[in-house]
């Protein structure tokens, strides 16, 4: 075997090994396996939390498009928009020539996703339901984009802060809590929602955890009967009456009587992104205040 032949074979084997290492197979949150021959270079994100998490994973420069309200970090504001939660401009999306589309499992219209899949676009479905799954998502996005080192570091930092919060609030006296997603119609969450996991970490009990629907619509009477010690929702600091006006008419409720009506920044609790730990800290602080106000 000549030296030139051996050298050529070595180059070929190295190329084949690199190609094998580049191939990606990941199971998404819909339970389906996505196969990419190489890390994605042109990613379209179809949810604000996905956009934020991609930046955290070091993949911001792989993003070529996103949706309305994806405004964090600052660089995300410059990305082209392809629609919002109500619907997508598929023509505009396709014009961006993505090699990967990352989708919010329960936040994007499945009919439009079916159209994209029929056209052969690789789609990865994402929806973390527990805090630990956000760290997993950061790492998976790093694999999809070829930015594993940055993603591993970001995921480790998230896990360290998360575990620190768990240790700090483990064993604290239980607080019965009601999270109001919307006021008309009245909507809340069950135990399978990420926010319910946050409530549990802080030593709370989601009073509607056992409801079968992810986002139940309880009656007013059911909330009054549950009599939560803390009521939580999202909104600005001057919007207390707007969001909790309904409950102010029930002064006998523990949450109302003790002043435990809590407004949280939506970006810090409603998005399944690394900033949810800021919302977690805010909820834990609210529960501590509630404990201090007990008779």
Residue pairs with C-beta under 8 A, 6 or more apart in sequence:
19 37
22 37
22 38
22 39
23 35
23 36
23 37
23 38
24 34
24 35
24 36
24 37
24 38
24 39
24 143
24 144
25 33
25 34
25 35
26 33
26 34
26 124
26 140
26 143
26 144
27 33
27 34
28 34
28 124
28 125
28 126
29 105
29 125
29 126
29 127
29 128
30 105
30 125
32 125
34 122
34 123
34 124
34 144
35 122
36 99
36 100
36 122
36 144
38 146
39 143
39 144
39 145
39 146
39 147
40 62
40 98
40 99
40 100
40 122
40 144
40 145
40 146
41 62
41 99
42 62
42 64
42 96
42 97
42 98
42 99
42 100
43 54
43 59
43 62
43 63
43 64
43 98
43 99
43 100
43 101
43 102
43 144
43 145
44 63
44 64
44 65
44 66
44 82
44 93
44 96
44 98
44 100
44 101
44 102
45 51
45 54
45 63
45 65
45 66
45 67
45 70
45 102
46 66
46 67
46 82
46 83
46 88
46 101
46 102
46 103
46 104
46 107
46 108
47 67
47 70
47 85
47 102
47 103
47 104
47 107
47 108
47 126
48 66
48 67
48 69
48 70
48 71
48 72
48 267
48 271
48 273
49 104
49 271
49 272
49 273
50 66
50 102
50 103
50 104
50 126
51 63
51 66
51 67
51 70
51 72
51 76
51 79
52 70
52 72
52 73
52 76
52 271
52 273
52 274
52 275
53 134
53 137
53 138
53 141
53 272
53 273
53 274
54 60
54 62
54 63
54 102
54 141
54 145
55 63
55 72
55 73
55 75
55 76
56 138
56 151
56 154
56 273
56 274
57 138
57 139
57 141
57 142
57 145
57 147
57 150
57 151
57 154
58 142
58 145
58 147
58 149
58 150
58 151
58 154
59 141
59 142
59 144
59 145
59 147
59 151
60 73
60 75
60 76
62 145
62 147
63 76
63 79
64 79
64 80
64 96
64 97
64 98
65 79
65 80
65 81
65 82
65 92
65 93
65 96
65 98
66 76
66 79
66 80
66 81
66 82
67 81
67 82
67 83
67 84
67 85
67 88
68 81
68 83
68 84
69 84
70 76
70 79
71 77
72 267
72 273
72 275
80 92
80 96
82 88
82 89
82 92
82 93
82 96
83 89
83 92
83 93
85 107
85 108
87 109
87 112
88 108
88 109
88 112
90 112
90 115
90 116
93 101
93 116
94 119
98 121
99 122
100 122
100 123
100 124
100 144
101 116
101 121
101 122
101 123
101 124
102 123
102 124
102 126
102 141
102 144
103 113
103 123
103 124
103 125
103 126
104 125
104 126
104 127
105 125
105 126
105 127
106 127
106 214
107 127
113 123
116 123
117 123
124 144
126 137
127 272
128 134
128 136
128 137
128 194
128 272
129 192
129 193
129 194
129 197
130 194
130 197
131 162
131 194
131 197
131 198
131 201
131 276
131 277
131 280
132 159
132 162
134 158
134 272
134 273
134 274
134 276
135 155
135 156
135 158
135 159
135 162
136 155
137 272
138 151
138 154
138 155
138 158
138 274
139 148
139 151
139 152
139 155
141 147
141 151
142 148
142 149
142 150
142 151
142 152
142 154
142 155
143 151
145 151
154 274
158 274
158 277
161 277
162 201
162 277
162 280
165 201
165 202
165 277
165 280
165 281
165 284
166 201
168 284
169 201
169 202
169 203
169 284
169 287
170 203
171 203
172 202
172 203
172 287
172 288
172 291
173 203
173 291
174 203
174 204
174 205
175 202
175 203
175 204
175 205
175 229
175 230
175 287
175 290
175 291
176 204
176 205
176 207
176 226
176 227
176 228
176 229
176 230
176 254
177 199
177 204
177 205
177 206
177 207
177 228
177 229
177 230
177 231
177 232
177 287
178 188
178 206
178 207
178 208
178 223
178 226
178 228
178 230
178 231
178 232
178 255
179 188
179 189
179 195
179 196
179 199
179 206
179 232
179 233
180 186
180 187
180 188
180 231
180 232
180 233
180 243
180 244
181 187
181 188
181 189
181 215
181 233
183 233
183 243
183 246
185 217
186 217
186 218
186 219
186 220
186 223
186 246
187 215
187 216
187 217
188 208
188 211
188 215
188 216
188 217
188 218
189 195
189 196
189 206
189 208
189 214
189 215
189 216
190 196
190 206
190 208
190 209
190 210
190 211
190 212
190 213
190 214
190 215
190 216
191 206
191 209
191 210
192 214
193 214
193 215
194 272
194 276
195 269
195 270
196 206
196 209
198 269
198 276
198 279
198 280
198 283
199 205
199 206
199 283
200 206
201 280
201 284
202 280
202 283
202 284
202 287
203 284
203 287
204 230
204 283
204 287
207 223
207 226
207 228
208 216
208 218
208 222
208 226
211 218
220 246
223 247
224 250
224 253
227 253
227 254
228 253
228 254
228 255
229 254
229 255
229 258
229 260
229 290
230 255
230 260
230 262
230 286
230 287
230 290
231 244
231 247
231 253
231 255
231 256
231 260
231 261
231 262
232 262
232 264
232 283
232 286
233 243
233 244
233 262
233 263
233 264
234 243
234 263
234 264
234 265
234 266
234 269
234 270
235 242
235 243
235 263
235 264
235 266
236 263
237 263
239 263
240 261
240 263
241 248
243 263
244 261
247 253
247 255
247 256
247 261
248 256
250 256
251 257
254 260
255 261
258 290
258 293
258 294
259 293
260 286
260 289
260 290
260 293
262 282
262 283
262 286
264 279
264 282
264 283
265 278
265 279
265 282
267 275
268 275
268 276
268 278
268 279
268 282
269 276
269 279
269 280
269 282
269 283
